Amino acid sequence: ASEDIEELVEPVAAHGPKIEEEEQEPEPPEPFEYIDD
């Protein structure tokens, strides 16, 4: 049962937060370039 829940949480957590983080965190790319400069 544990494996079933983990497998369902893995794809959902990787697909859900990933899209939300990219749209909700549009500032991370700014500081990253600053350090590269």
PDB file of N, CA, C and O in Angstrom:
ATOM      1  N   ALA A   1       0.855  -1.213   0.000  1.00  0.00           N
ATOM      2  CA  ALA A   1       0.000   0.000   0.000  1.00  0.00           C
ATOM      3  C   ALA A   1       0.879   1.247   0.000  1.00  0.00           C
ATOM      4  O   ALA A   1       0.556   2.262  -0.618  1.00  0.00           O
ATOM      5  N   SER A   2       1.985   1.141   0.703  1.00  0.00           N
ATOM      6  CA  SER A   2       2.893   2.308   0.791  1.00  0.00           C
ATOM      7  C   SER A   2       3.438   2.636  -0.596  1.00  0.00           C
ATOM      8  O   SER A   2       3.559   3.804  -0.963  1.00  0.00           O
ATOM      9  N   GLU A   3       3.761   1.615  -1.350  1.00  0.00           N
ATOM     10  CA  GLU A   3       4.343   1.845  -2.687  1.00  0.00           C
ATOM     11  C   GLU A   3       3.319   2.515  -3.603  1.00  0.00           C
ATOM     12  O   GLU A   3       3.663   3.373  -4.416  1.00  0.00           O
ATOM     13  N   ASP A   4       2.064   2.112  -3.458  1.00  0.00           N
ATOM     14  CA  ASP A   4       1.016   2.687  -4.312  1.00  0.00           C
ATOM     15  C   ASP A   4       0.870   4.185  -4.040  1.00  0.00           C
ATOM     16  O   ASP A   4       0.701   4.981  -4.963  1.00  0.00           O
ATOM     17  N   ILE A   5       0.935   4.545  -2.792  1.00  0.00           N
ATOM     18  CA  ILE A   5       0.768   5.966  -2.425  1.00  0.00           C
ATOM     19  C   ILE A   5       2.000   6.762  -2.865  1.00  0.00           C
ATOM     20  O   ILE A   5       1.885   7.874  -3.381  1.00  0.00           O
ATOM     21  N   GLU A   6       3.164   6.180  -2.653  1.00  0.00           N
ATOM     22  CA  GLU A   6       4.410   6.894  -3.014  1.00  0.00           C
ATOM     23  C   GLU A   6       4.463   7.132  -4.523  1.00  0.00           C
ATOM     24  O   GLU A   6       4.863   8.203  -4.979  1.00  0.00           O
ATOM     25  N   GLU A   7       4.060   6.137  -5.280  1.00  0.00           N
ATOM     26  CA  GLU A   7       4.119   6.265  -6.749  1.00  0.00           C
ATOM     27  C   GLU A   7       3.159   7.358  -7.226  1.00  0.00           C
ATOM     28  O   GLU A   7       3.430   8.064  -8.198  1.00  0.00           O
ATOM     29  N   LEU A   8       2.048   7.477  -6.529  1.00  0.00           N
ATOM     30  CA  LEU A   8       1.051   8.469  -6.946  1.00  0.00           C
ATOM     31  C   LEU A   8       1.492   9.867  -6.522  1.00  0.00           C
ATOM     32  O   LEU A   8       1.186  10.854  -7.192  1.00  0.00           O
ATOM     33  N   VAL A   9       2.202   9.941  -5.421  1.00  0.00           N
ATOM     34  CA  VAL A   9       2.653  11.245  -4.903  1.00  0.00           C
ATOM     35  C   VAL A   9       3.858  11.737  -5.701  1.00  0.00           C
ATOM     36  O   VAL A   9       4.021  12.939  -5.907  1.00  0.00           O
ATOM     37  N   GLU A  10       4.685  10.823  -6.140  1.00  0.00           N
ATOM     38  CA  GLU A  10       5.903  11.227  -6.880  1.00  0.00           C
ATOM     39  C   GLU A  10       5.547  12.015  -8.150  1.00  0.00           C
ATOM     40  O   GLU A  10       5.999  13.149  -8.310  1.00  0.00           O
ATOM     41  N   PRO A  11       4.763  11.448  -9.035  1.00  0.00           N
ATOM     42  CA  PRO A  11       4.403  12.119 -10.293  1.00  0.00           C
ATOM     43  C   PRO A  11       3.594  13.387 -10.041  1.00  0.00           C
ATOM     44  O   PRO A  11       3.776  14.390 -10.730  1.00  0.00           O
ATOM     45  N   VAL A  12       2.724  13.345  -9.078  1.00  0.00           N
ATOM     46  CA  VAL A  12       1.865  14.507  -8.785  1.00  0.00           C
ATOM     47  C   VAL A  12       2.698  15.639  -8.199  1.00  0.00           C
ATOM     48  O   VAL A  12       2.501  16.801  -8.555  1.00  0.00           O
ATOM     49  N   ALA A  13       3.615  15.316  -7.314  1.00  0.00           N
ATOM     50  CA  ALA A  13       4.443  16.345  -6.657  1.00  0.00           C
ATOM     51  C   ALA A  13       5.453  16.900  -7.661  1.00  0.00           C
ATOM     52  O   ALA A  13       5.854  18.059  -7.559  1.00  0.00           O
ATOM     53  N   ALA A  14       5.857  16.096  -8.610  1.00  0.00           N
ATOM     54  CA  ALA A  14       6.869  16.539  -9.585  1.00  0.00           C
ATOM     55  C   ALA A  14       6.187  17.329 -10.708  1.00  0.00           C
ATOM     56  O   ALA A  14       6.779  18.241 -11.284  1.00  0.00           O
ATOM     57  N   HIS A  15       4.954  16.973 -11.006  1.00  0.00           N
ATOM     58  CA  HIS A  15       4.249  17.635 -12.115  1.00  0.00           C
ATOM     59  C   HIS A  15       3.451  18.844 -11.617  1.00  0.00           C
ATOM     60  O   HIS A  15       3.272  19.824 -12.340  1.00  0.00           O
ATOM     61  N   GLY A  16       2.980  18.758 -10.379  1.00  0.00           N
ATOM     62  CA  GLY A  16       2.156  19.853  -9.826  1.00  0.00           C
ATOM     63  C   GLY A  16       3.002  21.051  -9.435  1.00  0.00           C
ATOM     64  O   GLY A  16       2.900  22.112 -10.050  1.00  0.00           O
ATOM     65  N   PRO A  17       3.825  20.892  -8.427  1.00  0.00           N
ATOM     66  CA  PRO A  17       4.637  22.012  -7.910  1.00  0.00           C
ATOM     67  C   PRO A  17       5.581  22.559  -8.969  1.00  0.00           C
ATOM     68  O   PRO A  17       5.884  23.752  -8.974  1.00  0.00           O
ATOM     69  N   LYS A  18       6.039  21.712  -9.849  1.00  0.00           N
ATOM     70  CA  LYS A  18       6.992  22.164 -10.886  1.00  0.00           C
ATOM     71  C   LYS A  18       6.362  23.270 -11.737  1.00  0.00           C
ATOM     72  O   LYS A  18       7.002  24.286 -12.009  1.00  0.00           O
ATOM     73  N   ILE A  19       5.122  23.073 -12.153  1.00  0.00           N
ATOM     74  CA  ILE A  19       4.454  24.068 -13.009  1.00  0.00           C
ATOM     75  C   ILE A  19       4.098  25.305 -12.176  1.00  0.00           C
ATOM     76  O   ILE A  19       4.213  26.441 -12.638  1.00  0.00           O
ATOM     77  N   GLU A  20       3.666  25.054 -10.944  1.00  0.00           N
ATOM     78  CA  GLU A  20       3.261  26.178 -10.082  1.00  0.00           C
ATOM     79  C   GLU A  20       4.484  27.001  -9.681  1.00  0.00           C
ATOM     80  O   GLU A  20       4.419  28.228  -9.603  1.00  0.00           O
ATOM     81  N   GLU A  21       5.575  26.329  -9.434  1.00  0.00           N
ATOM     82  CA  GLU A  21       6.799  27.038  -9.009  1.00  0.00           C
ATOM     83  C   GLU A  21       7.328  27.906 -10.154  1.00  0.00           C
ATOM     84  O   GLU A  21       7.774  29.033  -9.938  1.00  0.00           O
ATOM     85  N   GLU A  22       7.271  27.374 -11.354  1.00  0.00           N
ATOM     86  CA  GLU A  22       7.806  28.131 -12.508  1.00  0.00           C
ATOM     87  C   GLU A  22       6.973  29.392 -12.749  1.00  0.00           C
ATOM     88  O   GLU A  22       7.502  30.441 -13.115  1.00  0.00           O
ATOM     89  N   GLU A  23       5.670  29.268 -12.538  1.00  0.00           N
ATOM     90  CA  GLU A  23       4.780  30.418 -12.794  1.00  0.00           C
ATOM     91  C   GLU A  23       4.732  31.339 -11.578  1.00  0.00           C
ATOM     92  O   GLU A  23       4.488  32.539 -11.706  1.00  0.00           O
ATOM     93  N   GLN A  24       4.967  30.768 -10.404  1.00  0.00           N
ATOM     94  CA  GLN A  24       4.888  31.562  -9.168  1.00  0.00           C
ATOM     95  C   GLN A  24       6.261  32.128  -8.798  1.00  0.00           C
ATOM     96  O   GLN A  24       6.358  33.068  -8.009  1.00  0.00           O
ATOM     97  N   GLU A  25       7.314  31.555  -9.370  1.00  0.00           N
ATOM     98  CA  GLU A  25       8.675  32.030  -9.033  1.00  0.00           C
ATOM     99  C   GLU A  25       9.394  32.533 -10.287  1.00  0.00           C
ATOM    100  O   GLU A  25      10.357  31.913 -10.738  1.00  0.00           O
ATOM    101  N   PRO A  26       8.938  33.637 -10.842  1.00  0.00           N
ATOM    102  CA  PRO A  26       9.559  34.191 -12.062  1.00  0.00           C
ATOM    103  C   PRO A  26      10.760  35.070 -11.729  1.00  0.00           C
ATOM    104  O   PRO A  26      11.343  35.693 -12.616  1.00  0.00           O
ATOM    105  N   GLU A  27      11.131  35.121 -10.442  1.00  0.00           N
ATOM    106  CA  GLU A  27      12.262  35.966 -10.029  1.00  0.00           C
ATOM    107  C   GLU A  27      13.578  35.191  -9.936  1.00  0.00           C
ATOM    108  O   GLU A  27      14.644  35.783 -10.107  1.00  0.00           O
ATOM    109  N   PRO A  28      13.531  33.901  -9.674  1.00  0.00           N
ATOM    110  CA  PRO A  28      14.762  33.092  -9.554  1.00  0.00           C
ATOM    111  C   PRO A  28      15.720  33.281 -10.729  1.00  0.00           C
ATOM    112  O   PRO A  28      16.930  33.361 -10.515  1.00  0.00           O
ATOM    113  N   PRO A  29      15.224  33.354 -11.947  1.00  0.00           N
ATOM    114  CA  PRO A  29      16.102  33.512 -13.120  1.00  0.00           C
ATOM    115  C   PRO A  29      16.860  34.835 -13.072  1.00  0.00           C
ATOM    116  O   PRO A  29      17.952  34.938 -13.631  1.00  0.00           O
ATOM    117  N   GLU A  30      16.311  35.827 -12.427  1.00  0.00           N
ATOM    118  CA  GLU A  30      16.979  37.148 -12.367  1.00  0.00           C
ATOM    119  C   GLU A  30      18.284  37.079 -11.566  1.00  0.00           C
ATOM    120  O   GLU A  30      19.340  37.458 -12.073  1.00  0.00           O
ATOM    121  N   PRO A  31      18.221  36.600 -10.329  1.00  0.00           N
ATOM    122  CA  PRO A  31      19.427  36.516  -9.490  1.00  0.00           C
ATOM    123  C   PRO A  31      20.439  35.546 -10.078  1.00  0.00           C
ATOM    124  O   PRO A  31      21.645  35.745  -9.937  1.00  0.00           O
ATOM    125  N   PHE A  32      19.961  34.512 -10.727  1.00  0.00           N
ATOM    126  CA  PHE A  32      20.862  33.503 -11.304  1.00  0.00           C
ATOM    127  C   PHE A  32      21.762  34.151 -12.353  1.00  0.00           C
ATOM    128  O   PHE A  32      22.965  33.892 -12.400  1.00  0.00           O
ATOM    129  N   GLU A  33      21.175  34.981 -13.177  1.00  0.00           N
ATOM    130  CA  GLU A  33      21.965  35.640 -14.243  1.00  0.00           C
ATOM    131  C   GLU A  33      22.946  36.640 -13.623  1.00  0.00           C
ATOM    132  O   GLU A  33      24.057  36.835 -14.117  1.00  0.00           O
ATOM    133  N   TYR A  34      22.514  37.253 -12.551  1.00  0.00           N
ATOM    134  CA  TYR A  34      23.349  38.262 -11.891  1.00  0.00           C
ATOM    135  C   TYR A  34      24.656  37.618 -11.425  1.00  0.00           C
ATOM    136  O   TYR A  34      25.734  38.192 -11.580  1.00  0.00           O
ATOM    137  N   ILE A  35      24.542  36.406 -10.847  1.00  0.00           N
ATOM    138  CA  ILE A  35      25.741  35.697 -10.346  1.00  0.00           C
ATOM    139  C   ILE A  35      26.615  35.283 -11.534  1.00  0.00           C
ATOM    140  O   ILE A  35      27.843  35.311 -11.456  1.00  0.00           O
ATOM    141  N   ASP A  36      25.971  34.904 -12.616  1.00  0.00           N
ATOM    142  CA  ASP A  36      26.730  34.435 -13.794  1.00  0.00           C
ATOM    143  C   ASP A  36      27.517  35.596 -14.409  1.00  0.00           C
ATOM    144  O   ASP A  36      28.587  35.404 -14.987  1.00  0.00           O
ATOM    145  N   ASP A  37      26.970  36.788 -14.273  1.00  0.00           N
ATOM    146  CA  ASP A  37      27.640  37.964 -14.831  1.00  0.00           C
ATOM    147  C   ASP A  37      28.968  38.148 -14.110  1.00  0.00           C
ATOM    148  O   ASP A  37      29.711  39.081 -14.414  1.00  0.00           O
TER     149      ASP A  37
END
